[in-house]
Structures are given as structure tokens and as C-alpha cells.
Amino acid sequence: MRVYVFLGPSLPVQQARRYLDATYLPPVQQGDVLRLLAERPDVIGIVDGYFDTVPSVWHKEILVALSSGVHVFGAASMGALRAAELHRYGMVGVGEVFEWYRSGRLEDDDEVAIAHEPAEAGFRQASVAMVDVRDACRAAVAAGVISAALAERVTAIAKQLYYADRTYPRILAIARRAGDDAALDGLERFLAAYGPPLKQRDAVALLERIAAFVADRPAPLRVPYRVEQTVFLDSLQQEIEQAHATRLEAQAVDPDQALRIGETLPVVRKKVLLRLLARHEAARLGLEITPDELQERADRFRAEYGLLTAEDTARWLVAEGLTVDVFTALMRDFCLVERLEQLYERQIDQGVADQIRVSTARTLSAAGAP
């Protein structure tokens, strides 16, 4: 079966492979689950995910996966959050962190958030998760190392810290300001020896759960609902499809090849940027392109480039390795650019003179400025 797991700082991939043979991907972010559907996964596991520097994985894309027959499991970190929110729709939550969120004991996203280094450094953690602090203090109380009252004070201190600043040395340093040095010394020694942390244990539990699940060769998931195709979902899907097409084009194009159309590659890239910005602005404004507008723009394109018949267009698409879907997406982008050009015509006209003036710098330089 095709099994994919989004994993980062919660558990090293080398260790994860001991529990589950799967394709391991970096922490999930918005659009990743939708992109993965092109690989036709049977099972998706979500452990870690981004949430601060980039948009986090969207609930609706997980619902799309579930409604497509994919079994989706979550635990430990972002996976536990999303599973707690979507378990009633078929996502399977695993582990204690999931149960804490599902029961309402925890609500804040920062409970599982940590700072960490990039993939090249193995996602090495630079802070400690709040759920791991809670778990370690609970274990210290059970072991008789600290009192319940001190555990409560330590967790309260940790909770007040920004997630990226939440480290055991900093937590303990603040706690020592109120005394209890002997007990805190004991806690420090306990923390140095305690492990593995809760998030790691939950990540392992997820992998073991998936391994047992796929061993039975389960049928595709069936859910009693259909996901509505909203404008936002449609926009995200089109963005993913266009980005994929653009990546394929970029892999096949070098600067010399771009010259065959009379433009340099940097100019072509700026045109792509214009289309991307037009798409985002149109989504923000709620602009829609009608089928008639799309057809009219495609007809103008074919007339402009001498593609006078359907056969001419089909031969050109095949020769360039373009699909009808990609061509249609491009025509839609062209429509959006033209619509926005009309909408912002006055501002564009006001900026033309300055654009011309700044463009003369190259001419002046060539002539030799005094």
C-alpha cells in the first residue's frame, strides 16, 4: 500500500523507519495534502506541520483526502490538532496529545509548537513543547522528585513563555527566583535522564498503529459526506496545479531556450509572477471568469498566433507538451490580468511616466554619464 507520513522534529526519520515502511515527507503545510493526492496514497500520517512561517495545513484539504478514500491518521503535534478537530469526519487520532485536545483539556496551538532547525540540520529542536513539559512534570511528581505544587508552578512558568523561548534551562532559571533550589536541582537531574518525550512516544504510537492497519490491506475509506467545492478550495487547487506545471516548465527550460521566443528567462519569470499576483488579487476581490470570457480569450490567442483550426491547436499543444487543462489555466490567468488592468487603469496610467523615466538609466549609462 502507498503510505506517506509528514514527519519532522518529533521523531528522526531513521528511527521512524524501524516502525513503519513508508515515504517520509517534511512537516506538512498548506496544500501539501492536496498535492499528495496526485500520488494516489492509501494512507497519510500527519505528525509534524508548519504553522508560523507558512500557512498551516488546511482542514478542508484533509477532508478532500478523506472523501477521496484516503485513510488519514494524526498524532503528537499538528497531526494531533487536526485529528481532534476532524475525528468526527473520519480522521483517526492516536496518542495522549490527541486525547488531550479531543477532550478539551488542551485548546491552544502553542502546546505542541516548538522552534527547530531546518531539514538540513535534522529538524533539531531549539525549544521544548508545552505538552512535553506537562508530561515530564507529571512523571517527576509520580517519581517523588517534586511536589504537585511545584510541578504546577513550573508548568505555569513554561506556559507564560513564548513557544520559541520555552527551554528547560530558561524555565528552571525563572523557577529558581522563588526558591526551592534543592527540589529544582532534583528536577533538573530528572529531566536530563527522562525520555523519550511525549510527542515522540505519540509519533511512534502513530507509526505502529498505521503498520498494524495496513497489514490487513484495508479497503478505501468511505465517508457519508461530500466536500463542497468552494472558491477558496478551487483557488488552492488551481494554484497547486499551476505551480506543478510551472515547475515542470522550469525544469525543462534554460536561459538559451527562452531566447527562442525572443525573451530572456528573467522576463518570462516576471510574466509568471504577474499571473500569480493576478490570481491572488482576483481571489481577494472575488473576481470570477465566465466560460464565455474564457472562450473569447482563447479564440483571440489562437487568432494571434495563427492557430486557425482545432487541429492546429492540438498539434501545437502536443509539440509543446502542454495539456488542455494547463492551456485553459493560462487563458484564465490572461483573463484575470486583463480584468485587473481595466480595474486599475487609472493607477497604471499614473505610473507609466515614472516607469519610462527609470528605464532611461540603461540608455544614459550606455551613452556615458558625466
N, C-alpha and C positions, 0 to 999 in steps of 0.2 A: 504494500500500500504506500501511497505517496504521503509522507508525513513531514511537516515543516514546523519548526519551533523558533520563535523570536526570543533570543536569549542574549543577555549582556552581563552586567556586573553581579547578578545574583548567584551565578554558578559558572565556572570556567567550562568552555565547550569541551575541552579534553576530558574533563570529569563527567560531563553530561553524556558523552558517548558510551560510558560504561553502563548506563541505564537504558538508553534508547538509541536505536539506529535511526537517525533522521537527518534531514537537511537543516542545518542550524543557520539562522539569519540574525543580523544585528537587531538591537531593540526596535520595536515597531514604532512607526509614526504614521501620520495621516496619509491614507492612500495605499499603504503597503499591503493591506489585506485584499483590497480590490485588485491591485497589481498581481498578487499571488494567485488569484483565481484563474489567470491565464494558464497557469501550470497544472490546473485541474487537481488540486490537492484533495486527499480524502480526509485528512486530519490536520488541523492547525492548533499548535500550542502557543499561548502567549504568556511569557514570564515577564520580560522587561520591555519598557517602552519609553520613548521620549515624551516630554510634556512641557518643557520650559523653553528651550531654544528653537523648537519647531512645533507645529501643531500636532497634538496627540491623536492616536488612532480614533477614528470616528465610530460611535456606536452603530450608525446605520450601515457602515461597510461590513461590520461583523454580522449584522442582521442579513445583509445580502448574501454573505457566505453561508450562514445557517440555512437560509431559504433556498440556496443552491445545492443543498445536500451535504455540505461540509460539516464535520464534527469539530467544534471549536472548544478548546479547554483553556482555562486560565488559572493562574496561581501566583502567589508570592509578592508581586509588585503591580505593574499596570494590569497584568492578567487577572489578579485578584479583584482589582477595582472594577474592571469591565464585566467580569463574571458575576459579581454581586449585583450589578445593575441590569444584567441581561440573562440571569439564570432562568427566569420565568419564560424566556423566549427560546431556550434550548442550549445556551452556552453552559458548559459544565465547569463549576468551580471546584478547586481542590485545595486543601490545606487550611491551617488555622487562620492565616491572614484573611483569606476569603471568608471564612466563617465570622470573623470579627466584623468585617464590612457588611456581610449579609444580615447579621443580627442587629446591626445599628450600633454596636459597641464603638465602632470607628466610623467616621464620616470624612475626615479631612484627607485630601490627596497627599499632603506632606508626610503622612505617616509612613509611606513607602518610598518617598523621594530621597535620593542621595546625589551627591556630586561624585563624578567619576572621570577618569581619564579616557581618551578616545580608544577606538578598537585597536590601533597600533600598539597601545600600551596594555592591551588585555583588559580594558574596562576597569582598571584598578580603582578601587573605591577610595575617595578622598573624604568621605564623611560616613556616618553611621545612620541607618534607617531608624525612625522612631519606633517602629514595631519591634526591631531587634533590641532596642534599649528596654522596652517594656518586657520582652521575653527574658532578657538577661537579668533584669532586676527581680523578676518573679522567681527565676531559678536561684538567685542569690538568697532570697528570703527563704525559699524551700530548703536550701542547704544550711541555713542558720548563720550566714555570713553577715547579713544586715537585717535590721528590723523592717517591718512593713511600713512604718512611718518614714524611715529614711529612704526606702525604695520609692515611696510616693513623692518625696521631695526631689529626689534625683530625676525621676521621670518628668516632674513639673518643670524643672530647670531645662531639661532637654527639649521639652515641648515649646518653651519660650524662645528657643534659638531658631534662627533661620536654618532651613534644612541643609544648606551647603556648609554652614558653620558648626553643624552638630557632630562633634567628635568626642570620644571619651575623655581625652586629656582636658578639653575645654569644659566639659560638663563637670568633671571632678574638681577642677580648679575653682569653679564657681561654688560648688557644694561645700568646699573646704572653708569658705568665708564664714560659714555659720558653725564651724567646729566639727565634731565627730571625726577627727583625723584618724583615730585608730580604726574605726569602722570603715571609713573610706579607703584606708590603706588595704584593708582586707578585701573590699570590693574591687579595688584596682588589681590586686593579685588574682582574684576570681575571674575578672573579665579577661585578663591576659591568657587564662587557661581555658575559658569557656568557649565551646563551639561544637558543631557548626551553628551559625546564627539561624534564626527562624526563617528568614527569607530563603536561605539556601536549603534548609530542610524541606520547605514547601515546594521549592523548584524540583528537588529530587522526587518528592511525592507525585508531582505532576508527571514527570517522565515515566515513573513506574506505573502510574495509572494508565497513561497512553499505551505503554508497552503491553500491558495486560489486555487493554481494549482492542488493539489492532491484531493481537494474536488470534482473536475469534473471527477475524475477517468480517467486520460488521458491514451491513448494507448502508447506503447513503442515508443521511438524516432526512426525516420528513417532519415538517412543521405545519401547524394549522393556520398559517397566515401568509400574506403576500406583502412584500415591501413596496410601498408607494414610490414611484419614480418622481421625486421632487426636483425642482430646478437646481437645488444645491447638489443633489446626488448626481444629476445629469452633468452638471458643470464639472464636478470632480472626476467623473468617469471620462468625460471628453478631454480633460486636462491630462489624465494619465495616458489615454490613447495617443494624444498628440505628442506628449513627451516621449513616448516609446518610439513613435515614428520619427521624431526629430533626432533621437539618439541613434537610430539605425542609419539615418541620412548622414549624421555627423561622422559615424564610424567609416562610412564609405567615401567621404569627401575630404580632400586635402586642398590646400590653397591653390595649387596649379589647376586642379579640376574645376574649381569655382570660376577660374578665368574663362572657361569655355562659354559662359553666359554673359561675359563682359563685365563681371563684377568680382571684387575680391571677397574672400571668405569673411572678413570682418563686416563688410557691408551686408552680406547675406545674414550673418548672425544678428545684426541690428534689425533687419526686417522680421526675423523670427521673434525678437524681443518685442517689436511693435505689435505683432499678432498676440503674443502672450498678454501684454498690457491691455490691449483692446478687449481681450476675453475677460480679464479680471474686472475692468471698468464696466463692461456691459453687464456682468453678473451683479456688480454693486448697484447699478442703476435699474436692473430688472429689464434690460432690453432683450427682445426676442426677435429672431429672424424667421419670417414666414417661409413656407415652401415656395411660394411664388417669387419672393425676393431671391431665394437661393437659386432657383432655376434661371431667373433672369441674369444673375451674376455669372453663373456657369456658362450660359449662352454667350455673354459678352466675352468671357475668357476664351472660349473656343473660336469665336469670330476673330478676336485679336491675334491669335496665334495660328490661324489658318486650319483649325481642326473642324472642317466643314461638315463632316458626317460622323455618325456614331462609330463607324468603322475606323475612321481616322483617330478619334479619341481613344478607342480601345487599343489600337496599335501603339499609340504614344504611351498610354499607361503601362502597357506590358514592357515596352522598351525601357522605360524609366524605373520599373519595379515599383510602381505606385498601385495601390488598391483603390477601388471606388470609394471606400469609407474615408481613406486619407484625403482623396481629392475633394470629397464633399466637406470634410472638416476644414480644409484650406479655403474653399469657397465661402464657407460660413464665416471664417475669420476675416476674409476680404470684405464681406458684407458689414461686419462689425466695425472694421476700420473706416469704411465709407460713412457709415451711420454716425460714428463719433466725430469724423471730420466735419460733417454737416452740423452736428450739435455744438462743436467748439470752433466753428468757423471764425467767429469774431476774434477769439483769443489767438487763433493761429495767425490770422492776418496781422494782428498787433505785434507778433513776434517775428514776422518774416524779415523786416528791415534789419533787426539786430543779428539774425542768423546770417544774412548776407554779409553784413559788416565783419563779423567774426571770421567768416570764411575767406576774407581777403588776406588774412595773415600769411597764408601759404604763398600767395602771389607776391606780397610785399617782401617776404623772405627770399624768394627766388630772384627778385629784382635787385636785392641788396639794400637793406635798410641802412640809413645814415647812423 
